[in-house]
Amino acid sequence: MSLLAVGISHQTAPVALLEQFAMGPDDRVKALHELVESDHVTEALVLATCNRIEVFAEVAKFHGGVTDVSRVLARQAGATVEELSPYVTVHYEDQAVAHLFTVAAGLDSMVVGETQVLGQLRAAYALAREEGTVGRALHPVAQRALRVGKRVHTETGIDRAGASLVTVALERAEAAVGSLRGRTVLVVGAGSMGALAATTLARHGASVVVTSRTEATAARLADGLGGRAAPMADLPAELAAADALVTCTGATGLVISTEVVADAMRGRERPLAVVDLALPRDVDPGVAGIPGVHVVDLALLQGERSATPGRPTAGPVAVDDIAAAHALVEAETALLRAERQAAAVAPTVSALRSQAAEVVDAELLRLYTRLPDLDARARAEIARTVRRVVDKLLHEPTVRVKELAAGPGGTDYAGALRALFGLGIDTPVEDLSDAVTVDPELRAGEVS
């Protein structure tokens, strides 16, 4: 069994393609079960954000696993595997672990150092646990990834890169229309991204109006920020009065039409900033052609990053901070590799000791049968001596094989041990989800 990561992200694909992968809660659940019901995938976790969709899976065969995951991704995008192949990235074993840790740390984000992806990974892991699609292999990997992400933000200065995609987008909006302090901003959508945007705006002194299809949710968010909630029916009037629009809903179609924005701009002289953080997009692309409207969306942010490769969208980050974050990821990857390899050799060591115990018991029985006059004390002393000799003979090779398996190189020391001692053991895949302990610190809501 091996760990595999297959996905598409802003690093390899245009926003237009990423939009095709938009997944609601039901889509995520369906994808998880479709993955583990395929021929080669035994465990799966799906990380779907506005900038990426990636599957982390435990697979029986590499090529078969890549094919199974690619088919699920293609179905979600309404495309063929061949159409997606130029944009798909594949990571295997240590590379897959390192990639997941890098994502969790915010090092692979459109805005280097952003923290939102850590919460999204936590939610993805929680869903996979609820659906029973993670087990012995993915539990420790996902838990360690969450811990790595938290450590990177706590122990390095990577947060200086700029807090999140929201912060960067709002900076671009202010560059176009001026400071939003004291001005009215309409936030459409009260989910996690909308709440983050509204909170950021309120913290910087903007007057926030929140609207959402669920009015109670909009009211709770607005009340908590000292803002105001408005029903979706009033969106045209609220937009006409606003200086900026920030939208990020979970809708699968357009929410803001060109006509609505054009009506809002009719007769007004001040500009309007439109920040669309949704995937798929909420705002009709035609809005960018309306005079006085300045659109900031994911495609724009992706383009800025591409224009300055190697430089985070949020501005320069100290090279030492990024280097420290990468060093932490590398150290944690090596540590997890050692733990996984040690765990893999444990059944072989156990089988070797069991086989030795069976041989000892059989030989002692033969001895007692041939020497029936031995008293109980003599039998006990002989048994202790023989078992002590066998334990000493096995101690060094079993300790060494664990040490060697935990080191680099990838040699199958467990396999060599099985061949040398003719163990012939088989370690079938089994559902050990009930036997896997979930770290209490990593339960939903406790990793930020």
C-alpha positions as a Markdown table, in Angstrom:
| # | Residue | x | y | z |
|---|---|---|---|---|
| 1 | Met | 0.0 | 0.0 | 0.0 |
| 2 | Ser | 1.2 | 3.5 | -0.8 |
| 3 | Leu | 0.3 | 7.1 | -0.3 |
| 4 | Leu | -0.7 | 9.1 | -3.4 |
| 5 | Ala | -1.7 | 12.7 | -4.1 |
| 6 | Val | -3.4 | 13.6 | -7.3 |
| 7 | Gly | -4.9 | 17.1 | -8.0 |
| 8 | Ile | -5.2 | 20.3 | -9.9 |
| 9 | Ser | -4.4 | 23.7 | -8.4 |
| 10 | His | -3.8 | 27.3 | -9.3 |
| 11 | Gln | -0.2 | 26.4 | -9.9 |
| 12 | Thr | -1.0 | 24.3 | -12.9 |
| 13 | Ala | -4.5 | 25.2 | -14.1 |
| 14 | Pro | -6.3 | 28.4 | -15.2 |
| 15 | Val | -9.2 | 29.7 | -13.0 |
| 16 | Ala | -11.7 | 28.8 | -15.7 |
| 17 | Leu | -10.8 | 25.1 | -15.4 |
| 18 | Leu | -10.7 | 25.3 | -11.6 |
| 19 | Glu | -14.3 | 26.6 | -11.7 |
| 20 | Gln | -15.4 | 23.3 | -13.2 |
| 21 | Phe | -14.4 | 21.5 | -10.0 |
| 22 | Ala | -16.7 | 23.5 | -7.7 |
| 23 | Met | -17.9 | 21.0 | -5.1 |
| 24 | Gly | -20.8 | 21.4 | -2.6 |
| 25 | Pro | -21.0 | 19.2 | 0.5 |
| 26 | Asp | -22.9 | 16.4 | -1.3 |
| 27 | Asp | -20.4 | 16.4 | -4.1 |
| 28 | Arg | -17.5 | 15.9 | -1.6 |
| 29 | Val | -19.3 | 13.0 | 0.0 |
| 30 | Lys | -20.1 | 11.4 | -3.3 |
| 31 | Ala | -16.4 | 11.8 | -4.5 |
| 32 | Leu | -15.1 | 10.2 | -1.2 |
| 33 | His | -17.2 | 7.1 | -1.6 |
| 34 | Glu | -16.6 | 6.9 | -5.3 |
| 35 | Leu | -12.9 | 6.9 | -4.6 |
| 36 | Val | -12.9 | 4.2 | -2.0 |
| 37 | Glu | -15.2 | 2.0 | -4.0 |
| 38 | Ser | -12.8 | 2.1 | -7.0 |
| 39 | Asp | -10.5 | -0.8 | -7.7 |
| 40 | His | -7.2 | 0.5 | -6.2 |
| 41 | Val | -8.1 | 3.2 | -3.6 |
| 42 | Thr | -8.7 | 2.0 | 0.0 |
| 43 | Glu | -8.6 | 5.4 | 1.8 |
| 44 | Ala | -9.3 | 8.9 | 0.6 |
| 45 | Leu | -9.4 | 12.5 | 1.6 |
| 46 | Val | -10.6 | 15.3 | -0.7 |
| 47 | Leu | -9.3 | 18.9 | -0.3 |
| 48 | Ala | -11.5 | 21.2 | -2.4 |
| 49 | Thr | -10.9 | 25.0 | -2.1 |
| 50 | Cys | -11.2 | 27.9 | -4.4 |
| 51 | Asn | -7.7 | 27.4 | -5.6 |
| 52 | Arg | -7.3 | 23.6 | -5.7 |
| 53 | Ile | -8.9 | 20.2 | -5.7 |
| 54 | Glu | -6.6 | 17.5 | -4.5 |
| 55 | Val | -7.2 | 13.9 | -3.5 |
| 56 | Phe | -4.9 | 12.2 | -0.9 |
| 57 | Ala | -5.3 | 8.5 | -1.1 |
| 58 | Glu | -3.9 | 5.2 | 0.1 |
| 59 | Val | -3.7 | 2.9 | -3.0 |
| 60 | Ala | -2.9 | -0.7 | -3.7 |
| 61 | Lys | -1.1 | 0.1 | -7.0 |
| 62 | Phe | 0.4 | 3.4 | -8.2 |
| 63 | His | -0.8 | 3.4 | -11.8 |
| 64 | Gly | -4.2 | 2.0 | -10.9 |
| 65 | Gly | -4.6 | 4.6 | -8.2 |
| 66 | Val | -3.7 | 7.5 | -10.5 |
| 67 | Thr | -6.2 | 6.2 | -13.0 |
| 68 | Asp | -9.0 | 5.8 | -10.4 |
| 69 | Val | -8.5 | 9.2 | -8.9 |
| 70 | Ser | -8.2 | 10.9 | -12.3 |
| 71 | Arg | -11.5 | 9.4 | -13.4 |
| 72 | Val | -13.3 | 10.8 | -10.3 |
| 73 | Leu | -11.7 | 14.2 | -10.9 |
| 74 | Ala | -12.7 | 14.1 | -14.6 |
| 75 | Arg | -16.3 | 13.2 | -13.8 |
| 76 | Gln | -16.5 | 16.1 | -11.4 |
| 77 | Ala | -15.2 | 18.6 | -14.0 |
| 78 | Gly | -17.3 | 17.2 | -16.8 |
| 79 | Ala | -14.2 | 16.4 | -18.8 |
| 80 | Thr | -12.2 | 13.5 | -19.9 |
| 81 | Val | -9.0 | 12.2 | -18.2 |
| 82 | Glu | -7.1 | 13.1 | -21.4 |
| 83 | Glu | -8.3 | 16.7 | -21.3 |
| 84 | Leu | -7.3 | 17.1 | -17.7 |
| 85 | Ser | -3.9 | 15.3 | -17.9 |
| 86 | Pro | -1.8 | 18.4 | -18.8 |
| 87 | Tyr | -3.0 | 20.1 | -15.6 |
| 88 | Val | -2.8 | 17.2 | -13.1 |
| 89 | Thr | 0.0 | 16.8 | -10.7 |
| 90 | Val | 0.9 | 13.5 | -9.1 |
| 91 | His | 2.9 | 13.0 | -5.9 |
| 92 | Tyr | 3.9 | 9.6 | -4.4 |
| 93 | Glu | 4.8 | 8.4 | -1.0 |
| 94 | Asp | 7.3 | 10.9 | 0.6 |
| 95 | Gln | 6.6 | 13.4 | -2.1 |
| 96 | Ala | 2.9 | 13.1 | -1.4 |
| 97 | Val | 3.5 | 13.7 | 2.4 |
| 98 | Ala | 5.7 | 16.6 | 1.7 |
| 99 | His | 3.2 | 18.2 | -0.7 |
| 100 | Leu | 0.4 | 17.8 | 1.8 |
| 101 | Phe | 2.5 | 19.4 | 4.6 |
| 102 | Thr | 3.5 | 22.2 | 2.2 |
| 103 | Val | -0.2 | 22.9 | 1.4 |
| 104 | Ala | -1.1 | 22.9 | 5.1 |
| 105 | Ala | 1.7 | 25.4 | 5.8 |
| 106 | Gly | 0.4 | 27.8 | 3.2 |
| 107 | Leu | 3.5 | 27.5 | 1.2 |
| 108 | Asp | 1.7 | 26.3 | -1.9 |
| 109 | Ser | -1.1 | 28.9 | -1.7 |
| 110 | Met | -1.8 | 31.8 | -4.2 |
| 111 | Val | -0.9 | 34.0 | -1.2 |
| 112 | Val | 2.1 | 32.5 | 0.5 |
| 113 | Gly | 1.6 | 32.1 | 4.2 |
| 114 | Glu | -2.2 | 32.3 | 4.2 |
| 115 | Thr | -3.9 | 30.4 | 7.0 |
| 116 | Gln | -7.3 | 29.6 | 5.6 |
| 117 | Val | -6.2 | 26.5 | 3.8 |
| 118 | Leu | -5.4 | 25.0 | 7.2 |
| 119 | Gly | -9.0 | 25.3 | 8.3 |
| 120 | Gln | -10.1 | 23.9 | 5.0 |
| 121 | Leu | -7.9 | 20.9 | 5.4 |
| 122 | Arg | -9.2 | 20.3 | 8.9 |
| 123 | Ala | -12.8 | 20.4 | 7.5 |
| 124 | Ala | -11.8 | 17.9 | 4.8 |
| 125 | Tyr | -10.3 | 15.5 | 7.3 |
| 126 | Ala | -13.3 | 15.8 | 9.5 |
| 127 | Leu | -15.6 | 14.9 | 6.6 |
| 128 | Ala | -13.5 | 12.0 | 5.6 |
| 129 | Arg | -13.6 | 10.7 | 9.2 |
| 130 | Glu | -17.4 | 11.1 | 9.3 |
| 131 | Glu | -17.7 | 9.2 | 6.1 |
| 132 | Gly | -15.3 | 6.5 | 7.1 |
| 133 | Thr | -12.9 | 7.0 | 4.2 |
| 134 | Val | -9.7 | 7.4 | 6.2 |
| 135 | Gly | -8.1 | 4.7 | 8.2 |
| 136 | Arg | -4.8 | 3.4 | 9.4 |
| 137 | Ala | -2.8 | 5.0 | 6.6 |
| 138 | Leu | -4.3 | 8.5 | 6.3 |
| 139 | His | -5.2 | 9.2 | 9.9 |
| 140 | Pro | -1.6 | 9.8 | 11.0 |
| 141 | Val | -0.7 | 11.7 | 7.8 |
| 142 | Ala | -3.7 | 14.1 | 8.0 |
| 143 | Gln | -3.1 | 14.7 | 11.7 |
| 144 | Arg | 0.5 | 15.4 | 11.2 |
| 145 | Ala | -0.3 | 17.8 | 8.3 |
| 146 | Leu | -2.6 | 19.8 | 10.6 |
| 147 | Arg | 0.1 | 19.9 | 13.3 |
| 148 | Val | 2.8 | 20.9 | 10.7 |
| 149 | Gly | 0.6 | 23.8 | 9.4 |
| 150 | Lys | 0.1 | 25.0 | 13.0 |
| 151 | Arg | 3.8 | 24.8 | 13.8 |
| 152 | Val | 4.8 | 26.7 | 10.7 |
| 153 | His | 2.6 | 29.6 | 11.5 |
| 154 | Thr | 3.6 | 29.5 | 15.2 |
| 155 | Glu | 7.3 | 29.0 | 14.9 |
| 156 | Thr | 8.2 | 30.9 | 11.7 |
| 157 | Gly | 7.6 | 34.4 | 10.4 |
| 158 | Ile | 5.7 | 33.2 | 7.4 |
| 159 | Asp | 2.6 | 35.0 | 8.5 |
| 160 | Arg | 4.3 | 38.2 | 7.4 |
| 161 | Ala | 3.5 | 37.1 | 3.9 |
| 162 | Gly | 0.0 | 38.5 | 4.2 |
| 163 | Ala | -2.8 | 36.9 | 6.0 |
| 164 | Ser | -5.1 | 35.5 | 3.3 |
| 165 | Leu | -6.4 | 35.8 | -0.1 |
| 166 | Val | -9.1 | 38.1 | 1.2 |
| 167 | Thr | -6.5 | 40.6 | 2.5 |
| 168 | Val | -4.7 | 40.6 | -0.9 |
| 169 | Ala | -8.0 | 41.0 | -2.8 |
| 170 | Leu | -9.1 | 43.9 | -0.6 |
| 171 | Glu | -5.7 | 45.6 | -1.0 |
| 172 | Arg | -6.2 | 45.4 | -4.8 |
| 173 | Ala | -9.7 | 46.9 | -4.5 |
| 174 | Glu | -8.4 | 49.8 | -2.4 |
| 175 | Ala | -5.6 | 50.4 | -4.9 |
| 176 | Ala | -8.4 | 51.0 | -7.5 |
| 177 | Val | -11.0 | 53.0 | -5.5 |
| 178 | Gly | -9.1 | 54.3 | -2.5 |
| 179 | Ser | -9.3 | 53.4 | 1.2 |
| 180 | Leu | -12.5 | 51.6 | 2.3 |
| 181 | Arg | -12.3 | 53.0 | 5.8 |
| 182 | Gly | -15.6 | 54.6 | 6.7 |
| 183 | Arg | -17.1 | 53.6 | 3.4 |
| 184 | Thr | -19.9 | 51.1 | 2.7 |
| 185 | Val | -19.1 | 47.6 | 1.6 |
| 186 | Leu | -21.7 | 45.1 | 0.6 |
| 187 | Val | -20.7 | 41.5 | 1.4 |
| 188 | Val | -22.8 | 38.8 | -0.4 |
| 189 | Gly | -22.4 | 35.4 | 1.2 |
| 190 | Ala | -22.1 | 34.6 | 4.9 |
| 191 | Gly | -20.0 | 31.4 | 4.7 |
| 192 | Ser | -16.4 | 31.0 | 5.8 |
| 193 | Met | -14.9 | 33.2 | 3.1 |
| 194 | Gly | -17.7 | 35.8 | 3.4 |
| 195 | Ala | -17.3 | 35.9 | 7.1 |
| 196 | Leu | -13.6 | 36.4 | 6.8 |
| 197 | Ala | -14.0 | 39.2 | 4.3 |
| 198 | Ala | -16.7 | 40.9 | 6.5 |
| 199 | Thr | -14.5 | 40.6 | 9.6 |
| 200 | Thr | -11.4 | 42.0 | 7.8 |
| 201 | Leu | -13.4 | 44.9 | 6.5 |
| 202 | Ala | -14.9 | 45.7 | 9.9 |
| 203 | Arg | -11.5 | 45.5 | 11.5 |
| 204 | His | -10.3 | 48.1 | 9.1 |
| 205 | Gly | -13.1 | 50.5 | 9.7 |
| 206 | Ala | -15.5 | 49.8 | 6.8 |
| 207 | Ser | -19.2 | 50.0 | 7.2 |
| 208 | Val | -20.3 | 46.4 | 6.4 |
| 209 | Val | -23.7 | 45.3 | 5.0 |
| 210 | Val | -24.2 | 41.5 | 4.8 |
| 211 | Thr | -26.7 | 39.7 | 2.6 |
| 212 | Ser | -27.2 | 36.0 | 2.1 |
| 213 | Arg | -29.8 | 33.6 | 1.0 |
| 214 | Thr | -30.1 | 32.5 | 4.6 |
| 215 | Glu | -31.1 | 35.8 | 6.3 |
| 216 | Ala | -30.6 | 34.5 | 9.9 |
| 217 | Thr | -26.9 | 33.7 | 9.1 |
| 218 | Ala | -26.4 | 37.1 | 7.6 |
| 219 | Ala | -28.0 | 38.7 | 10.6 |
| 220 | Arg | -25.7 | 36.8 | 13.0 |
| 221 | Leu | -22.6 | 37.8 | 11.1 |
| 222 | Ala | -23.6 | 41.5 | 10.8 |
| 223 | Asp | -24.6 | 41.8 | 14.4 |
| 224 | Gly | -21.3 | 40.3 | 15.5 |
| 225 | Leu | -19.4 | 42.9 | 13.5 |
| 226 | Gly | -21.6 | 45.9 | 14.4 |
| 227 | Gly | -22.8 | 46.0 | 10.8 |
| 228 | Arg | -26.2 | 45.6 | 9.1 |
| 229 | Ala | -28.0 | 42.7 | 7.4 |
| 230 | Ala | -30.1 | 43.1 | 4.3 |
| 231 | Pro | -32.3 | 40.6 | 2.5 |
| 232 | Met | -31.2 | 39.3 | -0.9 |
| 233 | Ala | -34.2 | 41.0 | -2.5 |
| 234 | Asp | -32.7 | 44.4 | -1.6 |
| 235 | Leu | -29.3 | 43.6 | -3.3 |
| 236 | Pro | -29.8 | 46.0 | -6.3 |
| 237 | Ala | -30.6 | 49.0 | -3.9 |
| 238 | Glu | -27.8 | 48.1 | -1.5 |
| 239 | Leu | -25.3 | 47.8 | -4.4 |
| 240 | Ala | -26.2 | 51.2 | -5.7 |
| 241 | Ala | -25.4 | 52.7 | -2.2 |
| 242 | Ala | -22.2 | 50.7 | -1.7 |
| 243 | Asp | -18.6 | 51.7 | -2.5 |
| 244 | Ala | -17.5 | 48.1 | -2.9 |
| 245 | Leu | -19.0 | 44.7 | -3.4 |
| 246 | Val | -17.4 | 41.5 | -2.0 |
| 247 | Thr | -19.0 | 38.3 | -2.9 |
| 248 | Cys | -18.3 | 34.7 | -2.2 |
| 249 | Thr | -21.3 | 32.4 | -2.2 |
| 250 | Gly | -21.5 | 28.6 | -2.7 |
| 251 | Ala | -23.8 | 29.1 | -5.7 |
| 252 | Thr | -23.1 | 27.1 | -8.9 |
| 253 | Gly | -24.3 | 29.8 | -11.2 |
| 254 | Leu | -23.9 | 33.6 | -11.5 |
| 255 | Val | -25.3 | 35.6 | -8.6 |
| 256 | Ile | -24.5 | 39.2 | -9.8 |
| 257 | Ser | -25.6 | 40.0 | -13.4 |
| 258 | Thr | -24.2 | 42.7 | -15.6 |
| 259 | Glu | -27.6 | 44.4 | -15.7 |
| 260 | Val | -27.7 | 44.7 | -11.9 |
| 261 | Val | -24.3 | 46.3 | -11.7 |
| 262 | Ala | -25.0 | 48.6 | -14.7 |
| 263 | Asp | -28.2 | 49.8 | -13.0 |
| 264 | Ala | -26.3 | 50.5 | -9.8 |
| 265 | Met | -23.7 | 52.6 | -11.7 |
| 266 | Arg | -26.3 | 54.6 | -13.6 |
| 267 | Gly | -26.0 | 58.3 | -12.6 |
| 268 | Arg | -23.2 | 57.9 | -10.1 |
| 269 | Glu | -19.8 | 59.3 | -10.4 |
| 270 | Arg | -17.8 | 57.5 | -7.7 |
| 271 | Pro | -16.2 | 54.1 | -8.7 |
| 272 | Leu | -17.2 | 50.7 | -7.6 |
| 273 | Ala | -14.9 | 47.9 | -6.6 |
| 274 | Val | -16.1 | 44.4 | -7.2 |
| 275 | Val | -14.3 | 41.6 | -5.4 |
| 276 | Asp | -15.3 | 38.2 | -6.5 |
| 277 | Leu | -13.7 | 35.4 | -4.5 |
| 278 | Ala | -16.1 | 32.6 | -5.5 |
| 279 | Leu | -15.3 | 29.5 | -7.5 |
| 280 | Pro | -17.2 | 29.2 | -9.7 |
| 281 | Arg | -17.5 | 33.0 | -10.0 |
| 282 | Asp | -20.5 | 34.9 | -8.6 |
| 283 | Val | -20.2 | 37.9 | -10.9 |
| 284 | Asp | -20.8 | 38.0 | -14.6 |
| 285 | Pro | -17.5 | 38.6 | -16.4 |
| 286 | Gly | -19.2 | 41.3 | -18.5 |
| 287 | Val | -19.2 | 43.5 | -15.4 |
| 288 | Ala | -15.6 | 44.4 | -16.0 |
| 289 | Gly | -16.6 | 46.3 | -19.1 |
| 290 | Ile | -18.9 | 48.8 | -17.2 |
| 291 | Pro | -17.2 | 52.2 | -16.9 |
| 292 | Gly | -16.2 | 53.0 | -13.3 |
| 293 | Val | -16.3 | 49.3 | -12.2 |
| 294 | His | -13.0 | 47.8 | -11.0 |
| 295 | Val | -13.1 | 44.0 | -10.8 |
| 296 | Val | -10.8 | 41.9 | -8.6 |
| 297 | Asp | -11.2 | 38.2 | -9.0 |
| 298 | Leu | -9.2 | 34.9 | -8.7 |
| 299 | Ala | -8.1 | 35.1 | -12.3 |
| 300 | Leu | -6.6 | 38.5 | -11.7 |
| 301 | Leu | -4.8 | 37.4 | -8.6 |
| 302 | Gln | -3.5 | 34.3 | -10.4 |
| 303 | Gly | -2.3 | 36.4 | -13.3 |
| 304 | Glu | -0.4 | 38.7 | -10.9 |
| 305 | Arg | 1.3 | 35.7 | -9.4 |
| 306 | Ser | 2.2 | 34.3 | -12.8 |
| 307 | Ala | 3.7 | 37.6 | -13.8 |
| 308 | Thr | 6.1 | 37.6 | -10.9 |
| 309 | Pro | 7.1 | 33.9 | -10.4 |
| 310 | Gly | 8.5 | 33.0 | -7.1 |
| 311 | Arg | 7.1 | 36.1 | -5.5 |
| 312 | Pro | 4.0 | 35.8 | -3.2 |
| 313 | Thr | 1.0 | 37.9 | -4.2 |
| 314 | Ala | 0.9 | 39.5 | -0.8 |
| 315 | Gly | 4.3 | 41.1 | -1.2 |
| 316 | Pro | 7.8 | 40.1 | -0.4 |
| 317 | Val | 8.4 | 37.7 | 2.5 |
| 318 | Ala | 11.8 | 37.4 | 4.2 |
| 319 | Val | 13.7 | 34.6 | 2.5 |
| 320 | Asp | 14.6 | 33.2 | 5.9 |
| 321 | Asp | 11.0 | 32.9 | 6.9 |
| 322 | Ile | 10.1 | 30.8 | 3.9 |
| 323 | Ala | 13.4 | 28.7 | 4.3 |
| 324 | Ala | 12.5 | 28.1 | 7.9 |
| 325 | Ala | 9.0 | 26.9 | 6.9 |
| 326 | His | 10.4 | 24.6 | 4.2 |
| 327 | Ala | 13.0 | 23.2 | 6.7 |
| 328 | Leu | 10.2 | 22.4 | 9.2 |
| 329 | Val | 8.2 | 20.6 | 6.5 |
| 330 | Glu | 11.2 | 18.6 | 5.4 |
| 331 | Ala | 12.0 | 17.6 | 9.0 |
| 332 | Glu | 8.4 | 16.5 | 9.7 |
| 333 | Thr | 8.3 | 14.6 | 6.4 |
| 334 | Ala | 11.4 | 12.7 | 7.4 |
| 335 | Leu | 10.0 | 12.0 | 10.8 |
| 336 | Leu | 6.7 | 10.7 | 9.5 |
| 337 | Arg | 8.6 | 8.5 | 6.9 |
| 338 | Ala | 10.6 | 6.9 | 9.8 |
| 339 | Glu | 7.4 | 6.3 | 11.8 |
| 340 | Arg | 5.6 | 4.8 | 8.8 |
| 341 | Gln | 8.5 | 2.5 | 7.9 |
| 342 | Ala | 8.9 | 1.4 | 11.5 |
| 343 | Ala | 5.2 | 0.6 | 11.6 |
| 344 | Ala | 5.5 | -1.4 | 8.4 |
| 345 | Val | 8.2 | -3.6 | 9.7 |
| 346 | Ala | 6.5 | -4.3 | 13.1 |
| 347 | Pro | 4.3 | -7.2 | 11.8 |
| 348 | Thr | 7.3 | -8.9 | 10.4 |
| 349 | Val | 9.2 | -8.6 | 13.7 |
| 350 | Ser | 6.2 | -9.9 | 15.5 |
| 351 | Ala | 5.8 | -12.8 | 13.1 |
| 352 | Leu | 9.5 | -13.7 | 13.5 |
| 353 | Arg | 9.2 | -13.8 | 17.3 |
| 354 | Ser | 6.0 | -15.9 | 17.1 |
| 355 | Gln | 7.7 | -18.4 | 14.8 |
| 356 | Ala | 10.7 | -18.6 | 17.1 |
| 357 | Ala | 8.4 | -19.2 | 20.1 |
| 358 | Glu | 6.6 | -22.0 | 18.2 |
| 359 | Val | 9.9 | -23.7 | 17.3 |
| 360 | Val | 11.1 | -23.5 | 20.9 |
| 361 | Asp | 7.8 | -24.9 | 22.2 |
| 362 | Ala | 7.9 | -27.8 | 19.7 |
| 363 | Glu | 11.5 | -28.7 | 20.5 |
| 364 | Leu | 10.9 | -28.6 | 24.3 |
| 365 | Leu | 8.0 | -30.9 | 23.8 |
| 366 | Arg | 10.2 | -33.3 | 21.9 |
| 367 | Leu | 12.8 | -33.2 | 24.6 |
| 368 | Tyr | 10.3 | -33.8 | 27.4 |
| 369 | Thr | 8.9 | -36.7 | 25.5 |
| 370 | Arg | 12.3 | -38.3 | 25.0 |
| 371 | Leu | 13.3 | -37.6 | 28.6 |
| 372 | Pro | 10.2 | -38.3 | 30.6 |
| 373 | Asp | 12.0 | -38.6 | 33.9 |
| 374 | Leu | 12.9 | -34.9 | 34.0 |
| 375 | Asp | 11.4 | -33.2 | 37.1 |
| 376 | Ala | 9.4 | -30.0 | 36.9 |
| 377 | Arg | 12.3 | -27.8 | 38.2 |
| 378 | Ala | 14.7 | -29.2 | 35.5 |
| 379 | Arg | 12.1 | -28.7 | 32.7 |
| 380 | Ala | 11.5 | -25.1 | 33.8 |
| 381 | Glu | 15.2 | -24.3 | 33.9 |
| 382 | Ile | 15.8 | -25.8 | 30.4 |
| 383 | Ala | 12.8 | -23.9 | 29.0 |
| 384 | Arg | 14.1 | -20.6 | 30.5 |
| 385 | Thr | 17.6 | -21.2 | 29.1 |
| 386 | Val | 16.4 | -22.1 | 25.6 |
| 387 | Arg | 14.1 | -19.1 | 25.4 |
| 388 | Arg | 16.8 | -16.8 | 26.7 |
| 389 | Val | 19.2 | -18.0 | 24.0 |
| 390 | Val | 16.6 | -17.5 | 21.3 |
| 391 | Asp | 15.7 | -14.0 | 22.6 |
| 392 | Lys | 19.4 | -13.0 | 22.5 |
| 393 | Leu | 19.9 | -14.3 | 19.0 |
| 394 | Leu | 16.8 | -12.4 | 17.8 |
| 395 | His | 17.4 | -9.2 | 19.7 |
| 396 | Glu | 20.1 | -7.6 | 17.5 |
| 397 | Pro | 18.5 | -8.4 | 14.1 |
| 398 | Thr | 15.1 | -7.2 | 15.2 |
| 399 | Val | 16.4 | -4.0 | 16.7 |
| 400 | Arg | 18.6 | -3.3 | 13.6 |
| 401 | Val | 15.8 | -4.0 | 11.1 |
| 402 | Lys | 13.7 | -1.4 | 12.8 |
| 403 | Glu | 16.5 | 1.1 | 12.8 |
| 404 | Leu | 17.3 | 0.5 | 9.1 |
| 405 | Ala | 13.7 | 0.6 | 8.1 |
| 406 | Ala | 13.3 | 4.0 | 9.7 |
| 407 | Gly | 16.3 | 5.4 | 7.7 |
| 408 | Pro | 16.4 | 6.8 | 4.2 |
| 409 | Gly | 16.8 | 4.7 | 1.1 |
| 410 | Gly | 13.5 | 2.9 | 0.9 |
| 411 | Thr | 15.0 | -0.6 | 1.1 |
| 412 | Asp | 12.4 | -3.3 | 2.0 |
| 413 | Tyr | 14.1 | -4.6 | 5.1 |
| 414 | Ala | 10.9 | -6.2 | 6.3 |
| 415 | Gly | 10.7 | -8.1 | 3.0 |
| 416 | Ala | 14.3 | -9.3 | 3.4 |
| 417 | Leu | 13.6 | -10.5 | 6.9 |
| 418 | Arg | 10.6 | -12.5 | 5.7 |
| 419 | Ala | 12.6 | -14.0 | 2.9 |
| 420 | Leu | 15.6 | -15.0 | 5.2 |
| 421 | Phe | 13.4 | -16.6 | 7.8 |
| 422 | Gly | 10.7 | -18.0 | 5.4 |
| 423 | Leu | 8.0 | -16.2 | 7.3 |
| 424 | Gly | 5.6 | -15.9 | 4.3 |
| 425 | Ile | 3.3 | -13.7 | 6.2 |
| 426 | Asp | 0.6 | -11.6 | 4.5 |
| 427 | Thr | -0.7 | -8.3 | 5.9 |
| 428 | Pro | -4.1 | -7.8 | 4.3 |
| 429 | Val | -5.8 | -4.4 | 4.1 |
| 430 | Glu | -8.4 | -4.2 | 6.8 |
| 431 | Asp | -10.7 | -1.6 | 8.2 |
| 432 | Leu | -8.9 | -0.4 | 11.3 |
| 433 | Ser | -10.7 | 2.9 | 11.6 |
| 434 | Asp | -12.1 | 1.9 | 14.9 |
| 435 | Ala | -8.7 | 1.1 | 16.2 |
| 436 | Val | -7.1 | 4.4 | 15.1 |
| 437 | Thr | -6.9 | 7.1 | 17.7 |
| 438 | Val | -7.8 | 10.6 | 16.6 |
| 439 | Asp | -5.7 | 13.2 | 18.4 |
| 440 | Pro | -8.2 | 15.3 | 20.5 |
| 441 | Glu | -6.3 | 18.5 | 19.6 |
| 442 | Leu | -7.1 | 17.8 | 15.9 |
| 443 | Arg | -10.9 | 17.3 | 16.2 |
| 444 | Ala | -13.0 | 19.7 | 14.2 |
| 445 | Gly | -12.9 | 23.3 | 15.5 |
| 446 | Glu | -9.6 | 22.9 | 17.5 |
| 447 | Val | -7.0 | 23.5 | 14.9 |
| 448 | Ser | -7.0 | 27.0 | 13.5 |
